[in-house]
Amino acid sequence: MSKPTFEYSGRSNKDIIDEIQKALQMNEETAEEPDSINIQVEDGRVHLAGTVSSLEIQERIDDIVENTHGVAEVIDDLVVEKI
């Protein structure tokens, strides 16, 4: 079985993480969420883990991450917090 192919931008993992964190903090909908999210990046693949307050917030986070320069793939293991 072959690995999926993707376009890798060559940006450093740290640069991608920093840009994602800044974008999440700057977005009105997601500004309160970054502390509960663990972001790991390897060669353009972003892994998200942690808890978020709603499905809508989870989807917004995914949109922000997917549109970050250098992100080739998003693995979303975020869990919506039960109230």
Phi and psi restraints in degrees (range 20) as a CNS / XPLOR table:
assign (resid 1 and name C) (resid 2 and name N)
       (resid 2 and name CA) (resid 2 and name C) 1.0 -89.6 20.0 2
assign (resid 2 and name N) (resid 2 and name CA)
       (resid 2 and name C) (resid 3 and name N) 1.0 153.7 20.0 2
assign (resid 2 and name C) (resid 3 and name N)
       (resid 3 and name CA) (resid 3 and name C) 1.0 -75.1 20.0 2
assign (resid 3 and name N) (resid 3 and name CA)
       (resid 3 and name C) (resid 4 and name N) 1.0 149.3 20.0 2
assign (resid 3 and name C) (resid 4 and name N)
       (resid 4 and name CA) (resid 4 and name C) 1.0 -65.4 20.0 2
assign (resid 4 and name N) (resid 4 and name CA)
       (resid 4 and name C) (resid 5 and name N) 1.0 145.9 20.0 2
assign (resid 4 and name C) (resid 5 and name N)
       (resid 5 and name CA) (resid 5 and name C) 1.0 -93.9 20.0 2
assign (resid 5 and name N) (resid 5 and name CA)
       (resid 5 and name C) (resid 6 and name N) 1.0 148.8 20.0 2
assign (resid 5 and name C) (resid 6 and name N)
       (resid 6 and name CA) (resid 6 and name C) 1.0 -154.0 20.0 2
assign (resid 6 and name N) (resid 6 and name CA)
       (resid 6 and name C) (resid 7 and name N) 1.0 162.3 20.0 2
assign (resid 6 and name C) (resid 7 and name N)
       (resid 7 and name CA) (resid 7 and name C) 1.0 -91.9 20.0 2
assign (resid 7 and name N) (resid 7 and name CA)
       (resid 7 and name C) (resid 8 and name N) 1.0 123.3 20.0 2
assign (resid 7 and name C) (resid 8 and name N)
       (resid 8 and name CA) (resid 8 and name C) 1.0 -105.9 20.0 2
assign (resid 8 and name N) (resid 8 and name CA)
       (resid 8 and name C) (resid 9 and name N) 1.0 126.9 20.0 2
assign (resid 8 and name C) (resid 9 and name N)
       (resid 9 and name CA) (resid 9 and name C) 1.0 -81.5 20.0 2
assign (resid 9 and name N) (resid 9 and name CA)
       (resid 9 and name C) (resid 10 and name N) 1.0 -17.7 20.0 2
assign (resid 9 and name C) (resid 10 and name N)
       (resid 10 and name CA) (resid 10 and name C) 1.0 87.2 20.0 2
assign (resid 10 and name N) (resid 10 and name CA)
       (resid 10 and name C) (resid 11 and name N) 1.0 -1.0 20.0 2
assign (resid 10 and name C) (resid 11 and name N)
       (resid 11 and name CA) (resid 11 and name C) 1.0 -66.9 20.0 2
assign (resid 11 and name N) (resid 11 and name CA)
       (resid 11 and name C) (resid 12 and name N) 1.0 149.6 20.0 2
assign (resid 11 and name C) (resid 12 and name N)
       (resid 12 and name CA) (resid 12 and name C) 1.0 -71.2 20.0 2
assign (resid 12 and name N) (resid 12 and name CA)
       (resid 12 and name C) (resid 13 and name N) 1.0 151.7 20.0 2
assign (resid 12 and name C) (resid 13 and name N)
       (resid 13 and name CA) (resid 13 and name C) 1.0 -57.7 20.0 2
assign (resid 13 and name N) (resid 13 and name CA)
       (resid 13 and name C) (resid 14 and name N) 1.0 -42.1 20.0 2
assign (resid 13 and name C) (resid 14 and name N)
       (resid 14 and name CA) (resid 14 and name C) 1.0 -62.6 20.0 2
assign (resid 14 and name N) (resid 14 and name CA)
       (resid 14 and name C) (resid 15 and name N) 1.0 -42.5 20.0 2
assign (resid 14 and name C) (resid 15 and name N)
       (resid 15 and name CA) (resid 15 and name C) 1.0 -60.9 20.0 2
assign (resid 15 and name N) (resid 15 and name CA)
       (resid 15 and name C) (resid 16 and name N) 1.0 -41.5 20.0 2
assign (resid 15 and name C) (resid 16 and name N)
       (resid 16 and name CA) (resid 16 and name C) 1.0 -66.2 20.0 2
assign (resid 16 and name N) (resid 16 and name CA)
       (resid 16 and name C) (resid 17 and name N) 1.0 -45.8 20.0 2
assign (resid 16 and name C) (resid 17 and name N)
       (resid 17 and name CA) (resid 17 and name C) 1.0 -60.0 20.0 2
assign (resid 17 and name N) (resid 17 and name CA)
       (resid 17 and name C) (resid 18 and name N) 1.0 -46.8 20.0 2
assign (resid 17 and name C) (resid 18 and name N)
       (resid 18 and name CA) (resid 18 and name C) 1.0 -59.2 20.0 2
assign (resid 18 and name N) (resid 18 and name CA)
       (resid 18 and name C) (resid 19 and name N) 1.0 -43.5 20.0 2
assign (resid 18 and name C) (resid 19 and name N)
       (resid 19 and name CA) (resid 19 and name C) 1.0 -66.4 20.0 2
assign (resid 19 and name N) (resid 19 and name CA)
       (resid 19 and name C) (resid 20 and name N) 1.0 -40.3 20.0 2
assign (resid 19 and name C) (resid 20 and name N)
       (resid 20 and name CA) (resid 20 and name C) 1.0 -63.5 20.0 2
assign (resid 20 and name N) (resid 20 and name CA)
       (resid 20 and name C) (resid 21 and name N) 1.0 -47.5 20.0 2
assign (resid 20 and name C) (resid 21 and name N)
       (resid 21 and name CA) (resid 21 and name C) 1.0 -60.7 20.0 2
assign (resid 21 and name N) (resid 21 and name CA)
       (resid 21 and name C) (resid 22 and name N) 1.0 -43.1 20.0 2
assign (resid 21 and name C) (resid 22 and name N)
       (resid 22 and name CA) (resid 22 and name C) 1.0 -63.5 20.0 2
assign (resid 22 and name N) (resid 22 and name CA)
       (resid 22 and name C) (resid 23 and name N) 1.0 -44.1 20.0 2
assign (resid 22 and name C) (resid 23 and name N)
       (resid 23 and name CA) (resid 23 and name C) 1.0 -63.2 20.0 2
assign (resid 23 and name N) (resid 23 and name CA)
       (resid 23 and name C) (resid 24 and name N) 1.0 -39.8 20.0 2
assign (resid 23 and name C) (resid 24 and name N)
       (resid 24 and name CA) (resid 24 and name C) 1.0 -66.3 20.0 2
assign (resid 24 and name N) (resid 24 and name CA)
       (resid 24 and name C) (resid 25 and name N) 1.0 -39.3 20.0 2
assign (resid 24 and name C) (resid 25 and name N)
       (resid 25 and name CA) (resid 25 and name C) 1.0 -70.4 20.0 2
assign (resid 25 and name N) (resid 25 and name CA)
       (resid 25 and name C) (resid 26 and name N) 1.0 -32.1 20.0 2
assign (resid 25 and name C) (resid 26 and name N)
       (resid 26 and name CA) (resid 26 and name C) 1.0 -80.5 20.0 2
assign (resid 26 and name N) (resid 26 and name CA)
       (resid 26 and name C) (resid 27 and name N) 1.0 -20.8 20.0 2
assign (resid 26 and name C) (resid 27 and name N)
       (resid 27 and name CA) (resid 27 and name C) 1.0 -82.0 20.0 2
assign (resid 27 and name N) (resid 27 and name CA)
       (resid 27 and name C) (resid 28 and name N) 1.0 127.7 20.0 2
assign (resid 27 and name C) (resid 28 and name N)
       (resid 28 and name CA) (resid 28 and name C) 1.0 -57.0 20.0 2
assign (resid 28 and name N) (resid 28 and name CA)
       (resid 28 and name C) (resid 29 and name N) 1.0 -39.0 20.0 2
assign (resid 28 and name C) (resid 29 and name N)
       (resid 29 and name CA) (resid 29 and name C) 1.0 -73.0 20.0 2
assign (resid 29 and name N) (resid 29 and name CA)
       (resid 29 and name C) (resid 30 and name N) 1.0 -30.1 20.0 2
assign (resid 29 and name C) (resid 30 and name N)
       (resid 30 and name CA) (resid 30 and name C) 1.0 -111.6 20.0 2
assign (resid 30 and name N) (resid 30 and name CA)
       (resid 30 and name C) (resid 31 and name N) 1.0 3.2 20.0 2
assign (resid 30 and name C) (resid 31 and name N)
       (resid 31 and name CA) (resid 31 and name C) 1.0 -58.1 20.0 2
assign (resid 31 and name N) (resid 31 and name CA)
       (resid 31 and name C) (resid 32 and name N) 1.0 -29.5 20.0 2
assign (resid 31 and name C) (resid 32 and name N)
       (resid 32 and name CA) (resid 32 and name C) 1.0 -88.6 20.0 2
assign (resid 32 and name N) (resid 32 and name CA)
       (resid 32 and name C) (resid 33 and name N) 1.0 -8.0 20.0 2
assign (resid 32 and name C) (resid 33 and name N)
       (resid 33 and name CA) (resid 33 and name C) 1.0 -89.1 20.0 2
assign (resid 33 and name N) (resid 33 and name CA)
       (resid 33 and name C) (resid 34 and name N) 1.0 -30.2 20.0 2
assign (resid 33 and name C) (resid 34 and name N)
       (resid 34 and name CA) (resid 34 and name C) 1.0 -53.5 20.0 2
assign (resid 34 and name N) (resid 34 and name CA)
       (resid 34 and name C) (resid 35 and name N) 1.0 -31.2 20.0 2
assign (resid 34 and name C) (resid 35 and name N)
       (resid 35 and name CA) (resid 35 and name C) 1.0 -66.0 20.0 2
assign (resid 35 and name N) (resid 35 and name CA)
       (resid 35 and name C) (resid 36 and name N) 1.0 -24.5 20.0 2
assign (resid 35 and name C) (resid 36 and name N)
       (resid 36 and name CA) (resid 36 and name C) 1.0 -97.7 20.0 2
assign (resid 36 and name N) (resid 36 and name CA)
       (resid 36 and name C) (resid 37 and name N) 1.0 7.2 20.0 2
assign (resid 36 and name C) (resid 37 and name N)
       (resid 37 and name CA) (resid 37 and name C) 1.0 -116.3 20.0 2
assign (resid 37 and name N) (resid 37 and name CA)
       (resid 37 and name C) (resid 38 and name N) 1.0 129.8 20.0 2
assign (resid 37 and name C) (resid 38 and name N)
       (resid 38 and name CA) (resid 38 and name C) 1.0 -98.4 20.0 2
assign (resid 38 and name N) (resid 38 and name CA)
       (resid 38 and name C) (resid 39 and name N) 1.0 122.9 20.0 2
assign (resid 38 and name C) (resid 39 and name N)
       (resid 39 and name CA) (resid 39 and name C) 1.0 -114.4 20.0 2
assign (resid 39 and name N) (resid 39 and name CA)
       (resid 39 and name C) (resid 40 and name N) 1.0 123.6 20.0 2
assign (resid 39 and name C) (resid 40 and name N)
       (resid 40 and name CA) (resid 40 and name C) 1.0 -124.3 20.0 2
assign (resid 40 and name N) (resid 40 and name CA)
       (resid 40 and name C) (resid 41 and name N) 1.0 141.9 20.0 2
assign (resid 40 and name C) (resid 41 and name N)
       (resid 41 and name CA) (resid 41 and name C) 1.0 -132.8 20.0 2
assign (resid 41 and name N) (resid 41 and name CA)
       (resid 41 and name C) (resid 42 and name N) 1.0 136.3 20.0 2
assign (resid 41 and name C) (resid 42 and name N)
       (resid 42 and name CA) (resid 42 and name C) 1.0 -142.2 20.0 2
assign (resid 42 and name N) (resid 42 and name CA)
       (resid 42 and name C) (resid 43 and name N) 1.0 115.0 20.0 2
assign (resid 42 and name C) (resid 43 and name N)
       (resid 43 and name CA) (resid 43 and name C) 1.0 50.7 20.0 2
assign (resid 43 and name N) (resid 43 and name CA)
       (resid 43 and name C) (resid 44 and name N) 1.0 44.2 20.0 2
assign (resid 43 and name C) (resid 44 and name N)
       (resid 44 and name CA) (resid 44 and name C) 1.0 87.0 20.0 2
assign (resid 44 and name N) (resid 44 and name CA)
       (resid 44 and name C) (resid 45 and name N) 1.0 -6.8 20.0 2
assign (resid 44 and name C) (resid 45 and name N)
       (resid 45 and name CA) (resid 45 and name C) 1.0 -94.0 20.0 2
assign (resid 45 and name N) (resid 45 and name CA)
       (resid 45 and name C) (resid 46 and name N) 1.0 122.0 20.0 2
assign (resid 45 and name C) (resid 46 and name N)
       (resid 46 and name CA) (resid 46 and name C) 1.0 -106.2 20.0 2
assign (resid 46 and name N) (resid 46 and name CA)
       (resid 46 and name C) (resid 47 and name N) 1.0 128.5 20.0 2
assign (resid 46 and name C) (resid 47 and name N)
       (resid 47 and name CA) (resid 47 and name C) 1.0 -111.6 20.0 2
assign (resid 47 and name N) (resid 47 and name CA)
       (resid 47 and name C) (resid 48 and name N) 1.0 122.5 20.0 2
assign (resid 47 and name C) (resid 48 and name N)
       (resid 48 and name CA) (resid 48 and name C) 1.0 -108.2 20.0 2
assign (resid 48 and name N) (resid 48 and name CA)
       (resid 48 and name C) (resid 49 and name N) 1.0 132.4 20.0 2
assign (resid 48 and name C) (resid 49 and name N)
       (resid 49 and name CA) (resid 49 and name C) 1.0 -141.7 20.0 2
assign (resid 49 and name N) (resid 49 and name CA)
       (resid 49 and name C) (resid 50 and name N) 1.0 155.5 20.0 2
assign (resid 49 and name C) (resid 50 and name N)
       (resid 50 and name CA) (resid 50 and name C) 1.0 127.6 20.0 2
assign (resid 50 and name N) (resid 50 and name CA)
       (resid 50 and name C) (resid 51 and name N) 1.0 -166.7 20.0 2
assign (resid 50 and name C) (resid 51 and name N)
       (resid 51 and name CA) (resid 51 and name C) 1.0 -117.7 20.0 2
assign (resid 51 and name N) (resid 51 and name CA)
       (resid 51 and name C) (resid 52 and name N) 1.0 147.5 20.0 2
assign (resid 51 and name C) (resid 52 and name N)
       (resid 52 and name CA) (resid 52 and name C) 1.0 -129.2 20.0 2
assign (resid 52 and name N) (resid 52 and name CA)
       (resid 52 and name C) (resid 53 and name N) 1.0 163.4 20.0 2
assign (resid 52 and name C) (resid 53 and name N)
       (resid 53 and name CA) (resid 53 and name C) 1.0 -80.4 20.0 2
assign (resid 53 and name N) (resid 53 and name CA)
       (resid 53 and name C) (resid 54 and name N) 1.0 -21.2 20.0 2
assign (resid 53 and name C) (resid 54 and name N)
       (resid 54 and name CA) (resid 54 and name C) 1.0 -159.6 20.0 2
assign (resid 54 and name N) (resid 54 and name CA)
       (resid 54 and name C) (resid 55 and name N) 1.0 163.6 20.0 2
assign (resid 54 and name C) (resid 55 and name N)
       (resid 55 and name CA) (resid 55 and name C) 1.0 -63.7 20.0 2
assign (resid 55 and name N) (resid 55 and name CA)
       (resid 55 and name C) (resid 56 and name N) 1.0 -37.5 20.0 2
assign (resid 55 and name C) (resid 56 and name N)
       (resid 56 and name CA) (resid 56 and name C) 1.0 -62.5 20.0 2
assign (resid 56 and name N) (resid 56 and name CA)
       (resid 56 and name C) (resid 57 and name N) 1.0 -41.2 20.0 2
assign (resid 56 and name C) (resid 57 and name N)
       (resid 57 and name CA) (resid 57 and name C) 1.0 -65.5 20.0 2
assign (resid 57 and name N) (resid 57 and name CA)
       (resid 57 and name C) (resid 58 and name N) 1.0 -41.9 20.0 2
assign (resid 57 and name C) (resid 58 and name N)
       (resid 58 and name CA) (resid 58 and name C) 1.0 -58.7 20.0 2
assign (resid 58 and name N) (resid 58 and name CA)
       (resid 58 and name C) (resid 59 and name N) 1.0 -45.0 20.0 2
assign (resid 58 and name C) (resid 59 and name N)
       (resid 59 and name CA) (resid 59 and name C) 1.0 -64.8 20.0 2
assign (resid 59 and name N) (resid 59 and name CA)
       (resid 59 and name C) (resid 60 and name N) 1.0 -39.0 20.0 2
assign (resid 59 and name C) (resid 60 and name N)
       (resid 60 and name CA) (resid 60 and name C) 1.0 -65.3 20.0 2
assign (resid 60 and name N) (resid 60 and name CA)
       (resid 60 and name C) (resid 61 and name N) 1.0 -41.8 20.0 2
assign (resid 60 and name C) (resid 61 and name N)
       (resid 61 and name CA) (resid 61 and name C) 1.0 -60.5 20.0 2
assign (resid 61 and name N) (resid 61 and name CA)
       (resid 61 and name C) (resid 62 and name N) 1.0 -46.0 20.0 2
assign (resid 61 and name C) (resid 62 and name N)
       (resid 62 and name CA) (resid 62 and name C) 1.0 -56.9 20.0 2
assign (resid 62 and name N) (resid 62 and name CA)
       (resid 62 and name C) (resid 63 and name N) 1.0 -44.7 20.0 2
assign (resid 62 and name C) (resid 63 and name N)
       (resid 63 and name CA) (resid 63 and name C) 1.0 -59.9 20.0 2
assign (resid 63 and name N) (resid 63 and name CA)
       (resid 63 and name C) (resid 64 and name N) 1.0 -45.7 20.0 2
assign (resid 63 and name C) (resid 64 and name N)
       (resid 64 and name CA) (resid 64 and name C) 1.0 -61.5 20.0 2
assign (resid 64 and name N) (resid 64 and name CA)
       (resid 64 and name C) (resid 65 and name N) 1.0 -47.0 20.0 2
assign (resid 64 and name C) (resid 65 and name N)
       (resid 65 and name CA) (resid 65 and name C) 1.0 -65.5 20.0 2
assign (resid 65 and name N) (resid 65 and name CA)
       (resid 65 and name C) (resid 66 and name N) 1.0 -45.4 20.0 2
assign (resid 65 and name C) (resid 66 and name N)
       (resid 66 and name CA) (resid 66 and name C) 1.0 -60.3 20.0 2
assign (resid 66 and name N) (resid 66 and name CA)
       (resid 66 and name C) (resid 67 and name N) 1.0 -29.1 20.0 2
assign (resid 66 and name C) (resid 67 and name N)
       (resid 67 and name CA) (resid 67 and name C) 1.0 -95.9 20.0 2
assign (resid 67 and name N) (resid 67 and name CA)
       (resid 67 and name C) (resid 68 and name N) 1.0 11.8 20.0 2
assign (resid 67 and name C) (resid 68 and name N)
       (resid 68 and name CA) (resid 68 and name C) 1.0 -85.6 20.0 2
assign (resid 68 and name N) (resid 68 and name CA)
       (resid 68 and name C) (resid 69 and name N) 1.0 130.8 20.0 2
assign (resid 68 and name C) (resid 69 and name N)
       (resid 69 and name CA) (resid 69 and name C) 1.0 -57.2 20.0 2
assign (resid 69 and name N) (resid 69 and name CA)
       (resid 69 and name C) (resid 70 and name N) 1.0 129.0 20.0 2
assign (resid 69 and name C) (resid 70 and name N)
       (resid 70 and name CA) (resid 70 and name C) 1.0 100.3 20.0 2
assign (resid 70 and name N) (resid 70 and name CA)
       (resid 70 and name C) (resid 71 and name N) 1.0 -10.8 20.0 2
assign (resid 70 and name C) (resid 71 and name N)
       (resid 71 and name CA) (resid 71 and name C) 1.0 -86.0 20.0 2
assign (resid 71 and name N) (resid 71 and name CA)
       (resid 71 and name C) (resid 72 and name N) 1.0 122.4 20.0 2
assign (resid 71 and name C) (resid 72 and name N)
       (resid 72 and name CA) (resid 72 and name C) 1.0 -103.8 20.0 2
assign (resid 72 and name N) (resid 72 and name CA)
       (resid 72 and name C) (resid 73 and name N) 1.0 -26.7 20.0 2
assign (resid 72 and name C) (resid 73 and name N)
       (resid 73 and name CA) (resid 73 and name C) 1.0 -153.5 20.0 2
assign (resid 73 and name N) (resid 73 and name CA)
       (resid 73 and name C) (resid 74 and name N) 1.0 144.5 20.0 2
assign (resid 73 and name C) (resid 74 and name N)
       (resid 74 and name CA) (resid 74 and name C) 1.0 -121.8 20.0 2
assign (resid 74 and name N) (resid 74 and name CA)
       (resid 74 and name C) (resid 75 and name N) 1.0 126.3 20.0 2
assign (resid 74 and name C) (resid 75 and name N)
       (resid 75 and name CA) (resid 75 and name C) 1.0 -108.4 20.0 2
assign (resid 75 and name N) (resid 75 and name CA)
       (resid 75 and name C) (resid 76 and name N) 1.0 108.6 20.0 2
assign (resid 75 and name C) (resid 76 and name N)
       (resid 76 and name CA) (resid 76 and name C) 1.0 -101.2 20.0 2
assign (resid 76 and name N) (resid 76 and name CA)
       (resid 76 and name C) (resid 77 and name N) 1.0 105.3 20.0 2
assign (resid 76 and name C) (resid 77 and name N)
       (resid 77 and name CA) (resid 77 and name C) 1.0 -110.8 20.0 2
assign (resid 77 and name N) (resid 77 and name CA)
       (resid 77 and name C) (resid 78 and name N) 1.0 28.3 20.0 2
assign (resid 77 and name C) (resid 78 and name N)
       (resid 78 and name CA) (resid 78 and name C) 1.0 -71.9 20.0 2
assign (resid 78 and name N) (resid 78 and name CA)
       (resid 78 and name C) (resid 79 and name N) 1.0 145.7 20.0 2
assign (resid 78 and name C) (resid 79 and name N)
       (resid 79 and name CA) (resid 79 and name C) 1.0 -118.3 20.0 2
assign (resid 79 and name N) (resid 79 and name CA)
       (resid 79 and name C) (resid 80 and name N) 1.0 134.6 20.0 2
assign (resid 79 and name C) (resid 80 and name N)
       (resid 80 and name CA) (resid 80 and name C) 1.0 -79.8 20.0 2
assign (resid 80 and name N) (resid 80 and name CA)
       (resid 80 and name C) (resid 81 and name N) 1.0 127.5 20.0 2
assign (resid 80 and name C) (resid 81 and name N)
       (resid 81 and name CA) (resid 81 and name C) 1.0 -65.2 20.0 2
assign (resid 81 and name N) (resid 81 and name CA)
       (resid 81 and name C) (resid 82 and name N) 1.0 131.9 20.0 2
assign (resid 81 and name C) (resid 82 and name N)
       (resid 82 and name CA) (resid 82 and name C) 1.0 -86.9 20.0 2
assign (resid 82 and name N) (resid 82 and name CA)
       (resid 82 and name C) (resid 83 and name N) 1.0 134.4 20.0 2
